[in-house]
Amino acid sequence: MTVTAQKREAWAQIQARPNTPDLARYLDEGRPPVSGAVRPLEPEVPVVLDGEVFEDLERLNAIMRKQAIYTTRLSDGGAVALGVFTDRAAMLSEAHSLDREAALDFGLPTFTRVWEDANEGGDRLELEHGFHWPNLLNVPRGFLHTQNWNDIVSSISVCAFDVDLFWDINLSGPQFFVPAGNRFPDLNAFGWNDAVSSFICWE
């Protein structure tokens, strides 16, 4: 990494906010439930809504505009789907039950790294565990810091801690959960390419 790139990442890290004990409770109970965004969720993989296969994407997006949804990757053998939940606790329980072995790998990085392009390409941005960005509009991107990271993320590297991506600023709107020990080389498959406006790395 060049000196310029190191300074850019260090500057961005300063803008990240430390997680607080009340943050998890805020996400469970108090965060704004409705995105208000007009951008539709259009995953390429099948959708499972609260445990049932769900093929009506138009109806799914109508639900998303009215209430909070929590999404994550579901896998069974070689099959992959987008799990959509209307209850965050149910989503977390399902995601963690599928990834117990990955979470036990203690040699993983303690930070999350998101990328501008698929397959971990383009500009990258690191965030240490225990921190979050409430607004990626305020996080600079590019050689001269003339761009920002809002609606830019296309892939995410493996991390030793859980990560939550959010559709809107201030950790609000639809949520995509990345369990510890997982990487996502192409968020487009799950309808989350260029859709992240805030995110958090837990500890």
MIFI-514263 format. One record per residue (C-alpha): residue number from 1; x, y, z. Coordinates in steps of 0.02 Angstrom, whole numbers, plus 32768, in hexadecimal, padded with zeros to 4 digits. Example, Ala and Ser with C-alpha at 12.3 -4.5 7.8 and 13.67 -1.06 7.14 Angstrom:
2
> 1|8267|7F1F|8186
> 2|82AC|7FCB|8165
! end
This chain:
203
> 1|8000|8000|8000
> 2|8042|80AD|7FD4
> 3|805E|8134|8057
> 4|7FCD|8196|800C
> 5|7F59|8100|801B
> 6|7F90|80E2|80CF
> 7|7F6B|8197|80FC
> 8|7EC1|818E|80A7
> 9|7E8F|80F2|8108
> 10|7ED1|813B|81AB
> 11|7E6C|81DA|818E
> 12|7DCF|8176|816B
> 13|7DE9|810C|8206
> 14|7DE7|81A9|8270
> 15|7D39|81CF|822F
> 16|7CF7|8126|8268
> 17|7C97|8127|830B
> 18|7CB2|80AA|8398
> 19|7C25|8032|83BC
> 20|7BCA|804E|8460
> 21|7B70|7FD2|84D2
> 22|7ACA|801F|849E
> 23|7AE7|8007|83E5
> 24|7AAA|7F53|83DC
> 25|7A0B|7F83|8438
> 26|79F3|8014|83C0
> 27|79FD|7F9D|832C
> 28|7986|7F22|837E
> 29|7904|7F9E|83B9
> 30|791C|8054|838F
> 31|7966|806B|82E2
> 32|78F9|80B3|8256
> 33|78A0|801B|820A
> 34|7875|805F|815E
> 35|78F3|808D|80DA
> 36|788A|8100|806F
> 37|7901|80D8|7FE1
> 38|78BA|80C3|7F33
> 39|7947|8050|7EFA
> 40|7903|7F9E|7EEF
> 41|7955|7F04|7F38
> 42|7978|7E92|7EA3
> 43|79DB|7DF8|7ED8
> 44|7A18|7D7B|7E57
> 45|7A08|7CE8|7ECF
> 46|7964|7CA0|7F10
> 47|7910|7CF8|7FA3
> 48|78D5|7CA4|8043
> 49|7863|7D14|80AB
> 50|7850|7CDE|8161
> 51|7875|7C2A|8132
> 52|7809|7C1F|8096
> 53|7840|7C2B|7FDF
> 54|7802|7CD2|7F9F
> 55|7800|7CFA|7EE5
> 56|779E|7D9D|7EDD
> 57|7828|7E22|7EDE
> 58|77AA|7EAE|7EC3
> 59|774F|7E7D|7F61
> 60|77F4|7E69|7FBD
> 61|7824|7F1C|7F93
> 62|7779|7F57|7FCD
> 63|7798|7F01|8073
> 64|7845|7F4F|807D
> 65|77FA|7FFE|806D
> 66|7783|7FE1|80FE
> 67|77EA|7F85|8180
> 68|789B|7F55|81B1
> 69|78E7|7EC1|8158
> 70|7985|7E64|8187
> 71|79E1|7E02|8100
> 72|7A70|7D87|80FB
> 73|7AB4|7CFB|8090
> 74|7A67|7C4F|80A8
> 75|7ABF|7BB4|8068
> 76|7A97|7AFC|8065
> 77|7B1C|7A94|8011
> 78|7B3A|7AEA|7F6A
> 79|7A97|7B4B|7F6A
> 80|7A9C|7C04|7F9A
> 81|7A09|7C77|7FBF
> 82|79E8|7D23|8007
> 83|7998|7D0D|80B0
> 84|791E|7D9B|80D7
> 85|78DA|7DAA|8187
> 86|7860|7E20|81DA
> 87|78AE|7DFA|8284
> 88|7966|7E21|82A5
> 89|7979|7D9F|832F
> 90|7939|7D16|82BA
> 91|79B2|7D4D|8233
> 92|7A47|7D4B|82AA
> 93|7A17|7CA0|82EC
> 94|7A0A|7C56|823E
> 95|7AAB|7CA7|81FE
> 96|7B12|7C70|8294
> 97|7ACE|7BBF|828D
> 98|7B0F|7BAF|81DB
> 99|7BBC|7BF6|81FC
> 100|7BF8|7BAF|82A2
> 101|7C99|7B65|825C
> 102|7CCC|7C04|81FE
> 103|7CB7|7C6C|829B
> 104|7D33|7BFC|82F8
> 105|7DC7|7C29|8286
> 106|7E32|7C93|82F9
> 107|7EB1|7CBE|8272
> 108|7E3E|7D36|8216
> 109|7E58|7DF4|820A
> 110|7E0A|7E5A|8296
> 111|7DD0|7EDE|8219
> 112|7D56|7EDD|818B
> 113|7D8A|7F17|80DE
> 114|7D0C|7F4E|805B
> 115|7D33|7F68|7FA3
> 116|7CF8|7FD7|7F16
> 117|7CED|7F47|7E99
> 118|7CBD|7E90|7E9A
> 119|7D42|7E0E|7EC4
> 120|7D98|7E86|7F3C
> 121|7DCD|7EFF|7EB5
> 122|7DDD|7FBC|7EA6
> 123|7DE9|8031|7F3B
> 124|7DDE|7FE1|7FE7
> 125|7DAB|801F|8092
> 126|7DD6|7FD0|8139
> 127|7D77|7FD8|81DD
> 128|7DB8|7F8F|827F
> 129|7D45|7F26|82EE
> 130|7CE5|7F8A|836D
> 131|7CC6|801D|82F7
> 132|7C42|8056|827C
> 133|7C24|80DA|81F7
> 134|7B7D|812F|8208
> 135|7B89|8188|8161
> 136|7BF8|8152|80CF
> 137|7BD6|81F8|8079
> 138|7C56|823D|80F3
> 139|7CDD|81BB|80D1
> 140|7D52|81F3|8044
> 141|7D7F|8186|7FB0
> 142|7DF5|819D|7F1F
> 143|7EA4|81E4|7F0B
> 144|7E72|8297|7F32
> 145|7DE5|826E|7FAB
> 146|7D69|82BB|7F31
> 147|7CF2|8226|7F39
> 148|7CA0|81C8|7FC8
> 149|7C71|8116|7FF5
> 150|7BB4|8127|7FF2
> 151|7B61|80A4|7F80
> 152|7C0C|8064|7F46
> 153|7C2E|7FBF|7FA0
> 154|7C2A|7F25|7F2F
> 155|7C88|7EA1|7F93
> 156|7CC5|7E81|8044
> 157|7D5A|7E20|8088
> 158|7D59|7D9E|8112
> 159|7D5D|7DDD|81C6
> 160|7D67|7D8D|8273
> 161|7CCE|7DF0|82AA
> 162|7C1B|7E04|8270
> 163|7BF7|7E95|81FA
> 164|7B51|7EEC|81D4
> 165|7B37|7F4F|8134
> 166|7AA9|7FCE|812B
> 167|7A49|8014|8098
> 168|7A3D|80C2|80E6
> 169|7AA6|8135|8151
> 170|7AA2|812C|820F
> 171|7A99|806E|820D
> 172|79E7|8071|81CC
> 173|797F|8026|8142
> 174|7993|7F73|8104
> 175|7A25|7F13|814D
> 176|7A9B|7E8F|8106
> 177|7AF3|7E24|8188
> 178|7BA1|7DDC|8168
> 179|7BCB|7D56|81EA
> 180|7C7D|7D4B|822C
> 181|7CEE|7CE1|81BF
> 182|7C94|7D07|811B
> 183|7CC2|7D68|8080
> 184|7C50|7DA6|7FF6
> 185|7CAB|7DBC|7F50
> 186|7C0E|7DFB|7EF8
> 187|7B83|7E52|7F58
> 188|7B23|7E68|7EB6
> 189|7AE6|7DB4|7EC4
> 190|7A86|7DE6|7F60
> 191|7A47|7E8D|7F1E
> 192|7AC2|7EF0|7F89
> 193|7B3D|7F32|7F07
> 194|7B57|7FEF|7F17
> 195|7AD3|7FF8|7FA0
> 196|7B32|8011|8045
> 197|7B26|80B9|809D
> 198|7B61|8089|814C
> 199|7BAA|7FEF|81A0
> 200|7BEC|7FA8|8241
> 201|7C72|7F2B|8275
> 202|7C44|7ED8|831A
> 203|7CB8|7E90|839E
! end
